[in-house]
């Protein structure tokens, strides 16, 4: 009887149910519910809050710039005082021949206003429209001053400009770019006289004639002090008026070899003046002869 009960107990112990796997603590379990399907309201609102903040900052910056603009444009401490005739706060540098009145007149509408309102680029363009002004710079000097720096054109000759219907010439100065300059009053400028130009010529054509004349001056530099006039009416045959031994002669030099042609003439001038004392114009373009334009040819 005792043996049967022991077998029954062993059987019951062998049929214990299998153990279930361990479960994570309740604090680590992901909650279930509606929050799994959509973000929380703070996540949805964050982009809108950032956008609103950006708009607020932009509006604040615009308002600050507007207030600063109004302050600079209207405050009395920034006013450019004076007038084109008397302008203590307008400094003009670099003028030698150009008219101070013309330069100051460019700023006529700026006097009595804030220098903040001064259109720098527009005023510079207006200054470049003055014949003597080659380069110009305009700058503000806070709180209420304006500085103008001018680079003037350099005259290289007196241009004898023909006048329609009259026999006399208009006398003007001209620079190497062919820009016609108004002669300044009471100025002493030592440059040669240049013929063959007119106001009606295209700017490029006038510039080319001036530069041809300058080529003559540069090549015969040692003798340039004796040249009083240059005729560039024909760029292929430039003429000069030259003083030699107390006589004034006209010499046709062509468009090259200016120095050797002039030196050749001067080397033979004693014989030329003996044989042709009345000759005053000579063609030097041929290498084997000097031709008197108002007398017989003179062999080399």
C-alpha positions as CSV (number, residue, x, y, z in Angstrom):
1,X,0.0,0.0,0.0
2,X,2.8,2.3,0.9
3,X,4.6,1.6,-2.4
4,X,1.6,2.6,-4.5
5,X,1.2,6.0,-2.8
6,X,4.9,6.8,-3.5
7,X,4.5,6.2,-7.2
8,X,1.5,8.4,-7.4
9,X,3.4,11.3,-5.7
10,X,6.3,11.0,-8.2
11,X,3.9,11.2,-11.1
12,X,2.2,14.4,-9.8
13,X,5.6,16.1,-9.4
14,X,6.7,15.3,-12.9
15,X,3.5,17.0,-14.4
16,X,4.2,20.5,-13.0
17,X,3.3,23.2,-15.7
18,X,6.2,24.9,-17.7
19,X,7.6,28.3,-16.4
20,X,6.6,31.5,-18.3
21,X,9.4,33.9,-19.5
22,X,10.1,36.8,-17.1
23,X,8.2,40.1,-17.7
24,X,9.9,43.5,-17.7
25,X,9.1,45.8,-14.8
26,X,5.9,47.8,-15.2
27,X,7.9,51.1,-15.3
28,X,9.6,50.0,-18.6
29,X,6.6,48.8,-20.4
30,X,5.4,51.1,-23.3
31,X,2.0,52.4,-22.5
32,X,-0.7,51.6,-24.9
33,X,-3.5,53.9,-26.0
34,X,-4.2,56.9,-28.3
35,X,-0.7,58.5,-27.8
36,X,0.8,55.7,-29.9
37,X,-1.0,56.9,-33.0
38,X,-0.3,60.7,-33.0
39,X,2.4,63.1,-31.6
40,X,1.8,65.0,-28.4
41,X,0.3,68.6,-28.8
42,X,3.6,70.2,-27.9
43,X,5.3,68.5,-30.8
44,X,2.6,69.7,-33.2
45,X,2.8,73.4,-31.9
46,X,6.6,73.7,-31.9
47,X,7.0,74.7,-35.7
48,X,4.3,77.3,-35.4
49,X,5.9,78.8,-32.3
50,X,9.3,79.0,-34.1
51,X,7.7,80.6,-37.1
52,X,5.9,83.1,-35.0
53,X,9.1,84.0,-33.2
54,X,11.0,84.5,-36.5
55,X,8.2,86.8,-37.7
56,X,8.4,88.8,-34.5
57,X,12.1,89.2,-34.7
58,X,11.9,90.3,-38.4
59,X,9.3,92.9,-37.6
60,X,11.4,94.1,-34.7
61,X,14.4,94.5,-36.9
62,X,12.4,96.4,-39.6
63,X,11.0,98.7,-37.0
64,X,14.5,99.4,-35.6
65,X,15.9,100.1,-39.1
66,X,13.0,102.4,-39.8
67,X,13.6,104.4,-36.6
68,X,17.3,104.6,-37.3
69,X,16.6,105.8,-40.9
70,X,14.2,108.5,-39.6
71,X,16.8,109.6,-37.0
72,X,19.6,109.9,-39.5
73,X,17.5,111.7,-42.1
74,X,15.9,114.2,-39.7
75,X,18.3,115.0,-36.9
76,X,19.8,118.4,-37.1
77,X,23.3,117.3,-36.2
78,X,23.6,115.6,-39.6
79,X,22.6,118.6,-41.7
80,X,25.1,119.8,-44.4
81,X,25.2,123.5,-43.8
82,X,26.2,126.2,-46.3
83,X,25.5,126.8,-50.0
84,X,27.4,126.5,-53.3
85,X,28.9,129.9,-52.7
86,X,29.9,129.3,-49.0
87,X,30.3,125.7,-48.0
88,X,32.4,125.2,-44.8
89,X,31.4,121.6,-44.5
90,X,32.0,120.6,-48.1
91,X,35.7,119.8,-48.6
92,X,37.0,119.8,-52.2
93,X,40.5,118.5,-52.8
94,X,42.6,118.2,-56.0
95,X,41.4,121.2,-57.9
96,X,43.9,123.3,-59.8
97,X,42.2,124.4,-63.0
98,X,38.6,123.3,-62.6
99,X,36.0,125.7,-61.3
100,X,35.3,125.4,-57.6
101,X,31.9,126.9,-58.2
102,X,31.0,124.2,-60.8
103,X,32.0,121.4,-58.4
104,X,30.2,122.9,-55.4
105,X,27.1,123.5,-57.6
106,X,26.8,119.7,-58.1
107,X,25.7,119.6,-54.4
108,X,23.3,122.5,-54.5
109,X,20.3,120.5,-53.5
110,X,22.1,118.7,-50.7
111,X,22.8,121.8,-48.6
112,X,20.3,122.1,-45.7
113,X,19.6,118.3,-45.7
114,X,21.2,115.4,-43.9
115,X,24.3,114.0,-45.3
116,X,22.6,110.6,-44.9
117,X,20.4,111.4,-47.8
118,X,23.3,112.3,-50.1
119,X,23.3,110.0,-53.2
120,X,27.0,109.3,-53.5
121,X,27.0,107.5,-56.9
122,X,24.7,110.1,-58.5
123,X,26.9,113.0,-57.3
124,X,30.0,111.3,-58.6
125,X,28.5,110.8,-62.1
126,X,27.6,114.5,-62.1
127,X,31.2,115.5,-61.2
128,X,32.5,113.3,-64.1
129,X,30.4,115.4,-66.4
130,X,32.6,118.5,-65.7
131,X,35.2,118.8,-68.5
132,X,38.3,119.1,-66.2
133,X,37.3,116.2,-63.9
134,X,39.0,112.9,-64.9
135,X,38.2,111.0,-61.7
136,X,36.1,111.8,-58.6
137,X,35.3,110.3,-55.2
138,X,32.6,111.5,-52.9
139,X,32.3,110.4,-49.2
140,X,30.5,111.3,-46.0
141,X,32.4,112.5,-43.0
142,X,30.0,112.0,-40.1
143,X,28.2,113.7,-38.5
144,X,27.7,116.6,-41.1
145,X,30.6,116.9,-43.6
146,X,31.1,115.8,-47.2
147,X,34.5,115.3,-48.8
148,X,35.2,115.4,-52.6
149,X,38.5,114.3,-54.1
150,X,39.1,115.3,-57.7
151,X,41.7,114.1,-60.2
152,X,42.0,116.6,-63.0
153,X,42.7,116.1,-66.6
154,X,46.1,117.2,-67.8
155,X,46.2,119.5,-70.9
156,X,48.7,118.6,-73.6
157,X,48.0,121.2,-76.2
158,X,46.0,124.3,-77.1
159,X,43.4,123.2,-79.6
160,X,42.6,125.6,-82.4
161,X,39.0,124.8,-83.2
162,X,37.5,126.3,-86.3
163,X,34.2,128.3,-86.1
164,X,31.5,128.0,-88.7
165,X,31.1,131.1,-90.8
166,X,34.0,133.0,-89.2
167,X,37.7,133.2,-90.0
168,X,39.0,132.9,-86.4
169,X,39.5,129.9,-84.2
170,X,38.1,129.0,-80.8
171,X,41.0,128.5,-78.5
172,X,40.6,125.6,-76.0
173,X,42.8,123.2,-74.1
174,X,42.8,119.4,-74.8
175,X,44.0,116.4,-73.0
176,X,45.5,113.1,-74.4
177,X,42.0,111.5,-74.6
178,X,40.8,114.3,-76.9
179,X,38.6,115.9,-74.3
180,X,38.2,119.6,-74.9
181,X,38.8,121.7,-71.8
182,X,37.8,125.2,-71.0
183,X,40.9,127.4,-70.5
184,X,41.0,128.5,-66.9
185,X,41.3,132.3,-66.2
186,X,44.8,133.6,-65.3
187,X,46.5,130.2,-65.8
188,X,49.9,129.8,-67.3
189,X,50.1,126.5,-69.2
190,X,53.1,125.8,-71.5
191,X,51.9,123.4,-74.2
192,X,52.1,123.5,-78.0
193,X,49.3,124.7,-80.3
194,X,47.5,121.9,-82.1
195,X,45.5,122.3,-85.4
196,X,43.4,119.8,-87.2
197,X,40.7,119.3,-84.5
198,X,37.1,120.3,-84.2
199,X,34.2,119.9,-81.8
200,X,32.3,118.0,-84.6
201,X,34.8,115.2,-84.8
202,X,34.0,111.9,-83.2
203,X,35.7,111.6,-79.9
204,X,37.8,108.6,-81.1
205,X,39.0,110.5,-84.1
206,X,40.0,113.5,-82.1
207,X,41.7,111.3,-79.5
208,X,43.8,109.6,-82.3
209,X,44.9,112.9,-83.7
210,X,46.0,114.1,-80.3
211,X,48.0,111.0,-79.6
212,X,49.7,111.2,-83.0
213,X,50.8,114.7,-82.1
214,X,52.1,113.4,-78.7
215,X,54.1,110.7,-80.5
216,X,55.9,113.5,-82.4
217,X,56.6,115.4,-79.1
218,X,57.9,112.2,-77.4
219,X,60.1,111.1,-80.2
220,X,61.8,114.5,-80.8
221,X,61.8,115.3,-77.1
222,X,65.3,116.9,-77.2
223,X,64.0,119.4,-79.8
224,X,60.4,119.8,-78.6
225,X,61.1,123.2,-77.0
226,X,61.5,124.6,-80.6
227,X,58.1,123.3,-81.7
228,X,55.4,125.9,-81.4
229,X,52.6,124.3,-83.5
230,X,51.5,120.8,-84.7
231,X,49.1,120.2,-87.5
232,X,47.2,116.9,-87.2
233,X,44.6,117.5,-89.9
234,X,46.1,114.6,-91.8
235,X,47.2,111.9,-89.4
236,X,49.3,110.3,-92.2
237,X,51.3,113.5,-92.7
238,X,51.8,115.5,-89.5
239,X,53.3,118.9,-89.8
240,X,55.2,121.0,-87.2
241,X,56.1,124.6,-86.9
242,X,59.7,124.8,-85.9
243,X,62.1,127.6,-84.9
244,X,65.6,127.2,-86.2
245,X,68.3,129.9,-86.2
246,X,65.8,132.6,-85.7
247,X,63.5,131.5,-88.5
248,X,60.2,129.8,-88.3
249,X,59.7,126.9,-90.7
250,X,56.9,124.4,-91.4
251,X,58.0,120.8,-91.7
252,X,56.0,117.8,-93.1
253,X,57.1,114.7,-91.2
254,X,54.7,112.0,-92.4
255,X,53.6,109.4,-89.9
256,X,56.9,107.8,-88.8
257,X,60.7,108.3,-88.3
258,X,60.1,111.8,-86.9
259,X,63.4,112.1,-85.2
260,X,65.7,111.0,-88.0
261,X,63.8,113.2,-90.5
262,X,64.1,116.2,-88.3
263,X,67.8,115.6,-87.6
264,X,68.5,115.2,-91.3
265,X,66.9,118.5,-92.0
266,X,68.8,120.3,-89.2
267,X,72.0,118.8,-90.5
268,X,71.5,120.3,-93.9
269,X,69.8,123.5,-92.8
270,X,72.9,125.7,-93.3
271,X,73.1,124.8,-97.0
272,X,69.4,125.0,-97.4
273,X,69.2,128.5,-96.0
274,X,72.1,129.6,-98.2
275,X,70.6,128.1,-101.4
276,X,66.9,128.9,-100.6
277,X,66.9,131.8,-98.2
278,X,63.2,132.5,-98.8
279,X,61.9,128.9,-98.3
280,X,59.7,128.5,-95.2
281,X,58.0,125.1,-95.7
282,X,59.7,121.7,-96.4
283,X,58.6,118.1,-97.0
284,X,60.8,115.7,-95.2
285,X,59.0,112.4,-96.0
286,X,61.4,111.2,-98.6
287,X,64.7,109.8,-97.3
288,X,66.8,110.8,-100.3
289,X,65.7,114.4,-100.5
290,X,64.3,117.5,-98.7
291,X,61.7,119.3,-100.8
292,X,61.1,123.0,-100.3
293,X,57.3,123.5,-100.7
294,X,57.7,127.1,-101.6
295,X,60.9,126.8,-103.6
296,X,63.0,124.3,-105.6
297,X,63.8,120.8,-104.2
298,X,67.1,120.5,-102.3
299,X,69.0,117.2,-102.9
300,X,70.2,115.4,-99.8
